[in-house]
Amino acid sequence: MKQLMTSLVMASALASTVATAGTIRLGHDVGYAGAESLDPISPSRFFEANQMLYSRLIRQGQDGQPSPELATEWSASADAKTWTLTLRKGVKFHDGSDLTSADVKYTLERINDPEIDSPVAAVLGIISEVNVLDDQRFEIKLSAPHADLPLLLMDYRVRIIPEGSGGNIAKTGIGSGPFMLEELDSEGTTVLVANPHYWEGTPTADGAELIGIPDSQARVQALMAGQVDLEQSITAQQKRLFQNNPQFKLQTIATGEWRGLAFRTDMAPLDDPRVRKALRMVVDRQEMMTLVSGAEAGVITCDHPVWSGDQYRTEIDCSQDIEGAKKLLAEAGFPNGIEVTISAADNEPEWIHMIEVYQQQAAKAGIKVNLNMVPSDGYWSDVWMKHPASASRWSQRPADQILNEAFRSGSAWNETFFDNPAFDQALDDARSELDFEQRKGLYAKLQTILWEEGGELIPYHLNQTRALRSNVTGLDPVEQFSIRWHKVDVE
């Protein structure tokens, strides 16, 4: 009740924001405590703003497959080590300058600059050279063959910025996307205006307001009160507030998004793969999903991140096995069970509920789970990848990208500190394999390794349920990386 009252107070504080036709108003969680950056490759990237400000070379089509954005066509050499791409003509940045191959070269080389140490380098580190052929054509040379480079270029952070702009892009937000920056205030209201020279045509909406609301319940209350127009992801419990209400619309989309529990594999006793597997074997995944998110809230997965819509997904049997978990713990020297403490931010109800369910399930195998609830302010900088075990969340990524970004040894966002040479070699082999069926088999091997030895509990991938006001138009029922923001309007 206290949380609900706090949420209502926060929503009421937004009452001064008058609804304006033609302005899209979104709430966001201020996940980086005011340090949100307009630099697309920053670890603290301002996602909600960046997806409207910048364009990618290749984007996700509504089927999830590579689709032209700034690049209109691409082709690979016979050995898949050299890719040639052609840019769309007539695209301009917000400052009026032309977008050319030189800007692409600068953007991609900046991603792999070791002095910047961007997490995106784990995705595109395979790029060894970018050569400008002319203003509209360029080639990407790879250090090893990669048959799926277009999938990597779809990354939501691989946004093209003007040549030489890296020093100030975090504040200026100059891209080629449908909206332009007018005012940056990540803890208050960030204001964007329509880009009249956007290559797909002038956006339908006049602008967008991105309003910082850290508490998820407060964002829902703000939506109900008419202070925002859209909430990208709501829980099963929150969904009931909008059903059968003509003032709202609901969209449900299958995604590769997940909420998980990350156990650091470099800290005892979690450094023993038998202990890690036991911690994951105790989970009844269907029961957890039903209790936390709803019986049909997603698709069960077996502690690997490859979602059901990915061409490389493999199916594994990960049924709850209490006796098997006890046996593994005994073999590891813990016949009487173990005790683990999992940290989670206090503004994420799904995390808290997941850990509470996990407590009950793990107790059957003699595993005592403690919940360490910490303030959301600074969670990603002070708790995540610092504490022995912590709650985590990831958005959808293609198999190659997420396996490299979250599980390759030494990757900046390898949150479990997983260090497995055989896994790394299989990653390299999969990227280099030009035969699809053999490549698919290698990706299946990678998923099996994570089930056997990994440190991440990924119980299911979520269906995303989006709530929006009935006067919002042009928003297709697609996952958030495929939204065409220039089509969205508020009437």
N, C-alpha and C positions, 0 to 999 in steps of 0.2 A: 504493500500500500504506500509506503514511504517513497519507493521508486516511482510509482504512478503519479503521486502528488508532485514530486520533483519534475517529472516529465511535463505535467500540465502547466506548471509554473514557467518552465522553459518555453513551452509552446505559446503561452500567453505573452511572453516577452517579445515574441515575433509579431504581435498584433499590429505593430506600427508599419509592418511591411504590407502595403496595399497591393492587392492583386491587380496586375496590369495585363490586359490582352496583348498578345504578341510577345510576352516575355516568359521564357521557360525558367521556373524556379526549382532548384534542386537542393536538398539538404545533403551534407556530407559529414563524416565523423571526425574531422580534424585529427586524423590518425597520427600525424607527426607533430602534434601539439604546437601548431603555428609555424613550424619549420618547413611547411609544404613548399616545394620548389617547382617552378615552371620549366626547369631543365628536364627534358623527357627521360634522360638516363640517370638522373639523380636517384639514390636509394630512397629519398623522401619525396618522390615525384608527386605532384598534385594531379592525381589521375583524372578527376572530374573535369578540371580545366583543360588539361593537356589533350584529352580526346577531342575537344572542340577547337583547339587552337592550331593543331598540327595535322599533317597528312603523312601517311606511310607510302612506301613504294608499292607494296602489295597488301591488300586487305582481305579479310575473310568475307567470302560470299555468304549468302544466307544458308548455303549447304555446308559452311565451315571450310570450304576449300579455297585455295588462293584465287584472288580476283583482282583485276587491274585497279590501281588507284593512281598514283603518280606515274608508275611504270605501266605502259600499255601492252608490252610484250616482252618475253624473255625466252632464252634458249641456252642450252648447255652444250659443251663440247662432248665428244664421244666418251671421254674419261670422267666427265662431270667435275672437272677441276677448274674450268673456266666458264663463266656465265656472262652472257651479253644481254643487256637490258636497254630498252628504248623508253625515253621519258615522254610524257604528254606535252604537247606544245601549248604555249600561251599561259602557263601557270605562273602566277605572281605571288610573292610573299606579301604580308600585310603592309610592309613599308614601300610597296610598289616595285620592288626589284624583281627581275626575272629569276625563276627557279631553273637552274641548269645542272648539268652533270658535275660541275665543280662543287656545288653545294652537297650533292650526294657523296662525292669523294670525301669532302671534309667531315660530313656527319658520320660516315662509316669508320673513317680512320680515328675520329675522336672517341668513338665507342670503345675501340681497342687500345686507346692510349693508356699505358700502364700507370702514368702519373694521376690519371683520373680515377682509376680502379673502380670502374662502374660494374655493377652486377651483370649488365647486359653483355659484357665481354665473354661471359660463360656461354652465351648463345652464339655470338658472331666471332669468337676468337679464331675460328677456322679460316677467316678471311686474311690472306697474306698481302694482298695488293688490290688497289682500285685504280683503274686507268681510265682517264677521260678520252673518249674517241672524238667526240664533238659535243656541242651544247646539249644535244638530245640523246646521245648514246654513250654508254660506258661499259666497261667489263670488270667483273669481279673475279680475281684469281684466288683459289683456295689452297691451303697447305696440304689438303688431302681431298679425295673425291667426296662429294656430297650430293646425293640424288634428290634431296628434299630442301635445297636452299630456299626456294620460295616460301616454304612453311616457316622458316626462321625469320624471313623478312616481314612476316605478318605480325611479329611481336608488337604489342601495344606501345612499347617504348621506343621502337625504331622509327622515330619521326624525323623528317628532314628539316634541318634548320639552315639559315643562311651561312655561307662560308665566313669564317672568322668570328662568328657571334657567340662562341662558347663562353666567353668571359662575362657576358651580361644576359644571356638567354634566360637565366633563372628568374629574372625580374621583368624582362620585356615581353616574353612569350611570343615573339615574332615567328609565325609559321605561315602555312598556306591553307589552313583549315577554314571551316565555315564561319567561325567567329573570331573577333579580335579583342585583345585585352583593353579595357578602359580603366579598371581599378582592381588592384590585387590586395585582398585582405582575407587570408585563409581562415582566420578565427572569427571574422565578421561576415561581410558579404563581398564576394568577388564579382565584379560586373564585366560582362562581355557584350559586345555589340556585333551585329551581323556584318559579315565581310561582303561588300557589294561586288567584289571581283572574284568571288569564289568560283573555281573552275566548273563546278556542277550547277552553277546558277545561284543567284542571290537567295540566301536562306529564307524560308517561309516566316520564321519568327524574327522579330526586331532585335532580340538579344536574349541573354541568359543571366540569371543571378544564382550564384553558388553560395549557399548559406551554411556556415559552420554550426552544426548541432551535434556535439559529441555523443549524446545518449541516444541509443536506437529507439527507445520508447518515445522520447521527445520528438524524434523525427516523424514517427507515426502520428503522434498527436498533432504535430504541425500540419501534416497532410490532411488529417480529418478537419482541422480548423480552417483549411483553405489558405495556409501560409506558404505551402510549397505545393507543387503540382505533381510530383513524382517521387516515389521511394523505390529504389532499384531492387531491394531484396528485403522481403518481410518473412517472418516466421509463420509456422502453421497456426500458432495461437493468434498472431496479429491478423492473419488472413480472415479470420472470422469477423473482424470489425468491418470489413469492406464487402463481404459477400451479400448479395441481394440488396445492395444499396445503389440506387440509380445515379448517385453522385460520383461513383467510382467505377473503374474498370480494373480487371485483374488479367495478367498475362503470366502463363507458366511455361518455362522454357528449360529443356534438358541442357545441362552444362557440364563442364569439367571442373567446376568449383568444388572445393572441399574445405571442411573444418577438420583439423587433425591434432594429434598430440605428438610432439617431437621429443624423443629421448636421445640425449647426447651419447653417442657411441664411444666417446673418448673419456668417459668418466665411469669409474667403478660404482656399482656392479654392472652398469649398462654397457660396459665394454665387452661383455661376454655375449656372443650371439644367441646362446641358449636362453639367457635371461631375457633378451629383447624379444625373442620369438614367444616365450612364455607370456610376456606382458601383452602380446597381441592375440595369442590363441584363446585367451579367456573371454574374448568379446563375442557376444551374440549380436551381430551387426544389424539384423533386422529389428530386434528388440530395441537396440540403441536408437536406430533411425526413427522407429515408431514413437518412442518416448520423447526424443529430443526435437525431431523435426516433422514427424507425421509419417504414417504407414507408407504413403506413396510419395514421399518427399524427394526421393532420389533413386540411385542405382547402387546396390552393394558393390564394394570393391575390396580387394584383398591387400591393402597396404602398399599399393603402387598407384601412381598418379594418372595412369593412362585411362581416359574416360571412355564411356560406352560408344560415343560417336567417332572415336579415332580409329583409323584404318589399321593401327597396330595393336589394338587392345587384345589381350589374351584372357581367358577365363581360368580361374584357379579356385580350388575348393578351400575355403577358409572357415568352415563351420566351427562353432565353439567347441573347444576340446579342453575341459577342465583337468581331466586326468593326465592328458599329455603335457599340459603346462606344469602340473605338479612334478611330473617325472623329469622334465627339463630343468626345473629349479633345483631338484635334488641332485641331478648330475652336475650342476654348476656349483654345488656346495651350499645350497639353501633349502634343506629338507623341511624347514619350518616356515618357509615363505620369506618374503622381503617386504620392505617398506619404501615407498616412493612418494615424493612430493611434486605436484604439478602446479605450476604458476599460470594464472590466467587473469586477464584484465577485467575489472569490475563492471565495465560497461558493455560486456558481450554476453548476454544471457544464454546464447546457445553453447558457448564454451563452458559456462558454469554448469549448465544442465548436463552436458556431455560428460563432464568429469564426475558429476554426482551419479550418473548411471554407471559409469565405469567403476566407481568405487564399489557398487553393489555387485557387479559382475566379477570383478577381480577378487573380491573377498572370498569367493567360493574356492579359489586356488591358494588361499593363504597370503594373498598380496594385499597389503594395507596401503590404500591410496589417500594421501592428504591433499586437500585443496588449499593452495596459497593464493588468495585473491589479492591482487595488487592494483594500485591506481592505474587508470588507462593512460594518464599523462606520462609520456615517456616510455610506454610499454615496449615499443619496437626498438628503442635505443638502449634501454637499461635492463630489460628482462629477457626478451627474445634473443636466443643464441648466447645468452649469458648463464641462465639458470640450467640445472641438470635436466629438467623436463619442463616444457611450456606448451601452452596451446598455440595453435597457428592457423592460418587460413591462406589459401592460394586461389587464384583465379584460373580460368581455363587456359591451357597452353598445349600445343602439339606435343606428341610423345618425345620426339628428339629434344625439343627445347626444355621441357620440364625435367626430363631425366638428367640432362647435362647441368641444368641450372640448380637443381635442388639436391642432386646426389653424387655428382662427379667430385672426386677428391680435390680439395682445395678451392672449390667454387665459392664465391663470396656469399651466396645464400644457401649453402649446404648446411641447413639448420640442425641436422643430426650429426654433423661432422663425420659422415660415413666415409670410410677410407678403404676401398676395396679394389686392388689392382685388376682383378679379373673382371670386375664390373666396368672399370674404365676402359679396359681393352675391348670389351664387348660393345661399348658405346662407339669406339673408334671403328670397329669392324662394321657395325650397323650403318654408320654414316657412309662408309666407303663401298658398301655392297650395292651394285647396280641392279641386281636381279631382285624384283619386288618380293617374291615368295621367300627367298633366302633372307632378305632384309627383315621381313616380318617375323621369321623364326628367331632372328637375333634380338629383336625387340621383345619377343616373348621370353627369351632367356633372361633378359634384364629385369623384367617384371617378376620372374620367379626368384631371382637372386634377392630382390627386395623383400619378398614374402618370407624367404628362409632366413635372411640375415639382417634386414634393414632395421632402422631405429624409428621409423615413422608409423604411427597408427593412423591409417586412413580408412575409416569404416565404410564410407559411401560418398559418392559424388552427388551433389545437390541439384535438384531441379530449382531453378531460380523463379521465384514468384515476385512479380513486380506489381505494385499498386499505383494507379494514376487517376487523376481526376477525369471525369467524363468529358471535359472540354479540351482535353489534350488530343491532338490529331497527328497523324503521320508517323506514329511510333509503331513500327512493325514488331511483331512478337518474336524477336531474335535476341540472342544473348548480347550483353552490353558492348562487346568489342565489334559487333556487326551493326550497331545502330547507325543510321544515316541521319545525323543531327540537323542537316540542312532541310530535312523534310518535316521536322517536328515543329508544331505550333500550339499555342494556347489561344482558344477563341473567346 
